[in-house]
């Protein structure tokens, strides 16, 4: 059986997308890093998007919140999305946010 290799089309952006990092999110990152300076950690990053990637010059991503999901070892971290993510979204009015990975 011959395995087929998938190919993906890539696009390079010459224009940077604006990212807004509010003080709340900076404080969350600083806190997590200060409490676990020797460990990897990961979680869910909630963010909002204005505009479209089709027009990156006018696109803005605003970071909103971080939900810590795993305190890993000094070399690795891992987690799975579970109901805690959705509970956090409902409790903190984040239903209109996208969810990504922060590490």
C-alpha positions in Angstrom: 0.0 0.0 0.0 1.5 3.3 -1.1 0.9 6.3 1.2 -0.1 9.5 -0.5 1.5 12.7 0.7 -0.9 15.6 1.3 0.1 18.9 -0.2 -1.2 22.2 1.1 -1.2 25.5 -0.6 0.5 28.2 1.4 0.3 31.9 1.3 2.8 34.4 2.7 1.5 37.6 4.1 3.5 40.7 3.4 1.3 42.7 5.7 1.3 42.2 9.5 -2.0 41.7 11.3 -2.4 44.0 14.3 -2.7 42.2 17.6 -3.9 44.0 20.7 -2.7 42.6 24.1 -4.6 44.3 26.9 -3.0 44.7 30.3 -5.3 42.0 31.8 -3.8 39.4 29.4 -0.2 40.6 30.0 -0.8 40.3 33.7 -2.2 36.8 33.3 0.8 35.7 31.3 3.3 37.3 33.7 1.5 35.7 36.7 1.5 32.2 35.1 5.2 32.5 34.1 6.2 33.8 37.6 4.3 30.9 39.3 5.8 28.2 37.0 9.2 29.5 35.9 10.7 26.0 35.5 7.6 24.4 33.9 5.9 24.5 30.6 2.2 25.5 30.9 -0.6 25.7 28.3 -4.2 26.7 28.1 -6.9 28.3 26.0 -6.4 31.8 24.7 -9.7 33.6 24.0 -9.6 36.4 21.3 -11.8 38.5 19.1 -11.2 39.3 15.4 -12.2 42.4 13.5 -11.9 42.3 9.8 -10.7 39.5 7.6 -7.5 37.7 6.8 -8.4 38.5 3.2 -7.5 42.1 4.1 -4.7 41.8 6.7 -3.9 45.5 6.7 -7.3 46.2 8.3 -7.5 43.0 10.5 -7.2 43.3 14.3 -7.0 40.5 16.8 -7.7 41.4 20.4 -6.6 39.0 23.1 -9.3 38.7 25.8 -8.5 36.0 28.4 -6.4 33.0 29.3 -7.7 29.8 30.9 -4.9 27.7 32.3 -5.4 24.0 31.4 -2.2 22.3 32.3 1.0 22.8 34.3 3.4 20.5 32.6 6.9 19.4 33.3 10.1 21.3 32.5 9.9 19.9 28.9 6.3 19.3 27.9 2.6 20.3 28.4 -0.6 18.9 27.1 -4.3 19.2 27.6 -7.7 18.3 26.0 -10.6 20.7 25.7 -13.3 19.7 28.2 -16.5 21.2 29.7 -14.4 23.5 31.9 -13.6 25.5 28.8 -17.3 26.0 28.0 -18.2 26.8 31.6 -15.4 29.4 31.7 -16.7 30.9 28.4 -20.3 31.2 29.8 -19.2 32.5 33.2 -16.9 35.2 31.7 -19.1 36.3 28.7 -16.7 34.9 26.1 -19.2 33.2 23.9 -18.4 35.6 21.0 -14.6 34.8 21.2 -12.5 32.5 19.2 -10.4 29.9 21.2 -6.8 29.1 20.5 -3.8 27.7 22.2 -1.4 29.6 24.5 1.8 28.0 25.6 
